[in-house]
Amino acid sequence: MQSIRRGDTGPAVAEVRAVLTALGMLTGPGPGDAGQVYDGECELAVRAFQQRRGLTVDGVVGAETYRAVTEARWRLGDRVLQYAVAHPMVGDDVAALQVRLLEMGYDAG
């Protein structure tokens, strides 16, 4: 994966912006803005996201940050979760389910 930096454009930038907007870390695109530009506001939101997640804070969406953004898009109930040894599911929804199971006395591993 190519790193995403300030000034970059395209669908990958739009995807990152959409997740950060859904998390409340970024405002939606303005009128006439396609939402596909990695601008200063987006960079600040990425830096805040990286800091919250304990990632290297550099404002660049590299492989590690992109993976964390992808995992952050899921909320419990957004998709059907299933246990598959060969293809384990990851995401914030999986972490939330594990916390709930632990609270109920089940060891989620």
LOTIMI-461150 format. One record per atom (N, C-alpha, C, CB): x, y, z; residue in three letters. Coordinates in steps of 0.2 Angstrom, whole numbers, padded with zeros to 4 digits, always signed. Glycine has a CB too. Layout:
BEGIN
XYZAla
...
END
This chain:
BEGIN
+0004-0006+0000Met
+0000+0000+0000Met
+0004+0006+0000Met
-0005+0000+0006Met
+0002+0011-0004Gln
+0006+0018-0004Gln
+0004+0022+0002Gln
+0005+0021-0011Gln
+0008+0025+0005Ser
+0007+0030+0010Ser
+0002+0036+0007Ser
+0013+0033+0014Ser
-0002+0038+0012Ile
-0006+0044+0010Ile
-0004+0050+0014Ile
-0014+0042+0011Ile
-0002+0055+0010Arg
+0000+0061+0013Arg
-0004+0067+0011Arg
+0008+0062+0011Arg
-0002+0073+0014Arg
-0006+0079+0013Arg
-0005+0081+0005Arg
-0003+0085+0017Arg
-0010+0083+0002Gly
-0010+0084-0005Gly
-0012+0078-0009Gly
-0003+0086-0007Gly
-0012+0072-0007Asp
-0015+0067-0010Asp
-0022+0067-0011Asp
-0013+0060-0007Asp
-0025+0064-0017Thr
-0032+0063-0018Thr
-0033+0056-0020Thr
-0033+0068-0024Thr
-0040+0055-0021Gly
-0042+0048-0023Gly
-0047+0045-0019Gly
-0036+0044-0025Gly
-0049+0039-0021Pro
-0054+0035-0017Pro
-0051+0033-0010Pro
-0056+0029-0021Pro
-0045+0031-0009Ala
-0042+0029-0003Ala
-0042+0035+0002Ala
-0034+0027-0004Ala
-0041+0041+0000Val
-0042+0047+0004Val
-0049+0048+0006Val
-0039+0053+0000Val
-0053+0047+0001Ala
-0061+0048+0003Ala
-0063+0043+0008Ala
-0065+0047-0003Ala
-0060+0036+0008Glu
-0062+0031+0013Glu
-0059+0033+0020Glu
-0058+0025+0011Glu
-0053+0036+0020Val
-0050+0038+0027Val
-0054+0044+0029Val
-0043+0040+0026Val
-0056+0048+0025Arg
-0060+0054+0027Arg
-0067+0052+0030Arg
-0061+0059+0022Arg
-0070+0047+0026Ala
-0076+0045+0028Ala
-0076+0041+0035Ala
-0079+0040+0023Ala
-0071+0037+0037Val
-0071+0034+0043Val
-0069+0039+0049Val
-0065+0029+0043Val
-0065+0044+0047Leu
-0063+0049+0052Leu
-0069+0054+0054Leu
-0057+0053+0050Leu
-0073+0055+0048Thr
-0080+0059+0049Thr
-0085+0055+0053Thr
-0083+0060+0042Thr
-0085+0048+0052Ala
-0090+0044+0056Ala
-0088+0044+0063Ala
-0090+0037+0053Ala
-0081+0044+0065Leu
-0079+0044+0071Leu
-0079+0051+0075Leu
-0072+0042+0072Leu
-0082+0056+0071Gly
-0082+0063+0074Gly
-0076+0066+0075Gly
-0085+0062+0081Gly
-0071+0064+0071Met
-0064+0067+0071Met
-0063+0072+0066Met
-0059+0062+0071Met
-0067+0072+0061Leu
-0067+0076+0055Leu
-0074+0079+0053Leu
-0063+0073+0049Leu
-0074+0085+0051Thr
-0081+0087+0048Thr
-0082+0085+0041Thr
-0081+0095+0048Thr
-0088+0084+0039Gly
-0089+0082+0032Gly
-0087+0086+0027Gly
-0097+0080+0031Gly
-0086+0084+0021Pro
-0084+0089+0015Pro
-0089+0095+0014Pro
-0083+0085+0009Pro
-0086+0100+0013Gly
-0090+0106+0011Gly
-0093+0106+0005Gly
-0085+0112+0012Gly
-0097+0111+0003Pro
-0100+0112-0004Pro
-0095+0112-0009Pro
-0105+0118-0004Pro
-0096+0108-0014Gly
-0091+0108-0020Gly
-0085+0103-0019Gly
-0089+0114-0022Gly
-0084+0101-0012Asp
-0078+0097-0011Asp
-0080+0090-0012Asp
-0076+0099-0003Asp
-0076+0086-0015Ala
-0078+0079-0017Ala
-0076+0075-0011Ala
-0074+0077-0023Ala
-0072+0078-0006Gly
-0070+0074+0000Gly
-0065+0069-0002Gly
-0076+0070+0003Gly
-0061+0070-0007Gln
-0056+0066-0009Gln
-0049+0069-0008Gln
-0057+0063-0016Gln
-0048+0074-0005Val
-0042+0078-0004Val
-0039+0077+0003Val
-0043+0085-0006Val
-0033+0075+0004Tyr
-0030+0075+0010Tyr
-0027+0081+0012Tyr
-0024+0069+0010Tyr
-0031+0085+0015Asp
-0029+0092+0017Asp
-0026+0093+0024Asp
-0035+0097+0016Asp
-0025+0099+0026Gly
-0022+0100+0033Gly
-0027+0098+0038Gly
-0021+0107+0034Gly
-0033+0099+0037Glu
-0038+0097+0042Glu
-0038+0089+0043Glu
-0045+0099+0040Glu
-0038+0086+0037Cys
-0038+0078+0037Cys
-0031+0076+0041Cys
-0038+0076+0030Cys
-0026+0079+0040Glu
-0019+0077+0043Glu
-0020+0078+0050Glu
-0014+0082+0040Glu
-0023+0083+0053Leu
-0024+0084+0060Leu
-0028+0079+0063Leu
-0027+0091+0062Leu
-0033+0077+0059Ala
-0038+0071+0062Ala
-0034+0065+0062Ala
-0044+0071+0057Ala
-0030+0064+0057Val
-0026+0057+0057Val
-0021+0057+0063Val
-0022+0057+0050Val
-0018+0063+0064Arg
-0013+0063+0070Arg
-0017+0062+0076Arg
-0010+0070+0070Arg
-0023+0065+0077Ala
-0027+0063+0083Ala
-0029+0056+0084Ala
-0033+0068+0083Ala
-0031+0053+0078Phe
-0032+0046+0078Phe
-0026+0042+0079Phe
-0035+0044+0071Phe
-0021+0043+0077Gln
-0015+0039+0078Gln
-0013+0040+0085Gln
-0009+0042+0074Gln
-0014+0046+0088Gln
-0012+0047+0096Gln
-0017+0042+0100Gln
-0012+0054+0098Gln
-0023+0043+0098Arg
-0028+0039+0102Arg
-0027+0031+0102Arg
-0035+0040+0099Arg
-0024+0029+0096Arg
-0023+0022+0095Arg
-0016+0020+0097Arg
-0024+0020+0088Arg
-0012+0024+0099Gly
-0005+0022+0101Gly
-0001+0021+0095Gly
-0006+0016+0106Gly
-0002+0024+0090Leu
+0002+0023+0084Leu
+0007+0028+0083Leu
-0002+0023+0078Leu
+0012+0028+0079Thr
+0017+0033+0078Thr
+0013+0039+0075Thr
+0022+0031+0073Thr
+0014+0045+0078Val
+0010+0051+0076Val
+0014+0055+0071Val
+0008+0055+0082Val
+0013+0054+0065Asp
+0016+0057+0059Asp
+0012+0060+0054Asp
+0021+0052+0056Asp
+0005+0059+0055Gly
+0000+0062+0050Gly
+0000+0059+0043Gly
+0002+0069+0049Gly
+0004+0053+0043Val
+0004+0050+0036Val
+0000+0043+0037Val
+0011+0048+0034Val
-0004+0042+0033Val
-0008+0035+0033Val
-0004+0030+0029Val
-0015+0036+0030Val
+0000+0026+0033Gly
+0004+0021+0031Gly
+0000+0014+0032Gly
+0011+0020+0034Gly
+0003+0009+0031Ala
+0000+0002+0032Ala
-0003+0001+0039Ala
+0005-0003+0030Ala
+0001+0003+0044Glu
-0002+0002+0051Glu
-0008+0006+0052Glu
+0004+0003+0056Glu
-0007+0013+0050Thr
-0013+0017+0052Thr
-0019+0015+0047Thr
-0011+0025+0050Thr
-0018+0013+0041Tyr
-0023+0011+0037Tyr
-0027+0005+0040Tyr
-0021+0010+0030Tyr
-0023+0001+0042Arg
-0026-0005+0046Arg
-0030-0003+0052Arg
-0021-0010+0048Arg
-0028+0001+0056Ala
-0032+0004+0061Ala
-0038+0008+0059Ala
-0027+0008+0066Ala
-0037+0012+0054Val
-0043+0015+0052Val
-0049+0010+0049Val
-0041+0020+0046Val
-0046+0005+0046Thr
-0051+0000+0043Thr
-0054-0004+0049Thr
-0047-0005+0039Thr
-0051-0005+0054Glu
-0054-0009+0060Glu
-0058-0004+0064Glu
-0048-0011+0065Glu
-0057+0002+0064Ala
-0061+0007+0068Ala
-0068+0009+0064Ala
-0057+0014+0068Ala
-0069+0007+0058Arg
-0075+0008+0055Arg
-0081+0004+0057Arg
-0074+0007+0047Arg
-0079-0002+0060Trp
-0084-0007+0063Trp
-0087-0005+0070Trp
-0082-0014+0062Trp
-0094-0005+0070Arg
-0097-0004+0077Arg
-0101-0011+0078Arg
-0101+0002+0077Arg
-0101-0013+0084Leu
-0105-0019+0086Leu
-0112-0019+0083Leu
-0105-0020+0094Leu
-0114-0023+0079Gly
-0120-0024+0076Gly
-0120-0022+0069Gly
-0125-0019+0080Gly
-0114-0019+0066Asp
-0114-0017+0059Asp
-0113-0023+0055Asp
-0108-0013+0058Asp
-0111-0029+0057Arg
-0110-0035+0053Arg
-0111-0041+0057Arg
-0103-0035+0049Arg
-0112-0047+0054Val
-0112-0053+0057Val
-0105-0055+0059Val
-0116-0058+0053Val
-0104-0057+0066Leu
-0097-0059+0068Leu
-0098-0067+0068Leu
-0095-0056+0075Leu
-0092-0070+0066Gln
-0092-0077+0066Gln
-0085-0079+0068Gln
-0094-0080+0060Gln
-0084-0085+0071Tyr
-0077-0087+0073Tyr
-0075-0091+0067Tyr
-0078-0091+0079Tyr
-0069-0090+0064Ala
-0066-0093+0059Ala
-0058-0093+0060Ala
-0068-0091+0052Ala
-0056-0099+0062Val
-0049-0100+0063Val
-0044-0098+0058Val
-0047-0107+0065Val
-0046-0099+0052Ala
-0042-0098+0046Ala
-0042-0090+0044Ala
-0044-0102+0040Ala
-0048-0087+0046His
-0048-0080+0044His
-0052-0076+0050His
-0053-0079+0038His
-0048-0075+0055Pro
-0050-0071+0061Pro
-0053-0064+0059Pro
-0045-0071+0067Pro
-0058-0062+0062Met
-0061-0056+0061Met
-0058-0051+0066Met
-0069-0056+0062Met
-0057-0045+0064Val
-0054-0040+0068Val
-0058-0033+0067Val
-0046-0038+0066Val
-0058-0029+0072Gly
-0061-0023+0071Gly
-0063-0020+0078Gly
-0067-0023+0067Gly
-0066-0014+0079Asp
-0068-0012+0085Asp
-0074-0015+0087Asp
-0070-0004+0084Asp
-0078-0018+0083Asp
-0084-0022+0085Asp
-0082-0029+0088Asp
-0088-0023+0079Asp
-0077-0032+0086Val
-0074-0038+0089Val
-0072-0036+0096Val
-0069-0041+0084Val
-0068-0031+0096Ala
-0065-0029+0103Ala
-0071-0027+0108Ala
-0061-0023+0102Ala
-0076-0024+0106Ala
-0082-0023+0110Ala
-0086-0029+0112Ala
-0087-0018+0106Ala
-0086-0034+0107Leu
-0089-0040+0109Leu
-0085-0044+0114Leu
-0090-0044+0103Leu
-0079-0044+0113Gln
-0074-0047+0118Gln
-0075-0044+0125Gln
-0067-0047+0116Gln
-0075-0038+0125Val
-0076-0034+0132Val
-0083-0036+0135Val
-0076-0026+0131Val
-0088-0036+0131Arg
-0095-0038+0134Arg
-0095-0045+0136Arg
-0100-0037+0129Arg
-0092-0050+0133Leu
-0091-0057+0135Leu
-0087-0057+0141Leu
-0088-0061+0129Leu
-0082-0054+0142Leu
-0078-0054+0148Leu
-0082-0051+0154Leu
-0071-0050+0147Leu
-0086-0046+0153Glu
-0090-0043+0158Glu
-0095-0048+0160Glu
-0094-0037+0156Glu
-0097-0053+0156Met
-0102-0058+0158Met
-0099-0064+0160Met
-0107-0060+0151Met
-0092-0064+0161Gly
-0089-0070+0164Gly
-0086-0075+0159Gly
-0093-0073+0168Gly
-0086-0073+0153Tyr
-0083-0078+0148Tyr
-0076-0075+0146Tyr
-0088-0078+0141Tyr
-0072-0080+0145Asp
-0065-0078+0143Asp
-0065-0078+0136Asp
-0060-0084+0146Asp
-0064-0072+0133Ala
-0064-0071+0126Ala
-0057-0073+0123Ala
-0066-0064+0124Ala
-0052-0074+0127Gly
-0045-0076+0125Gly
-0041-0070+0124Gly
-0046-0079+0118Gly
END
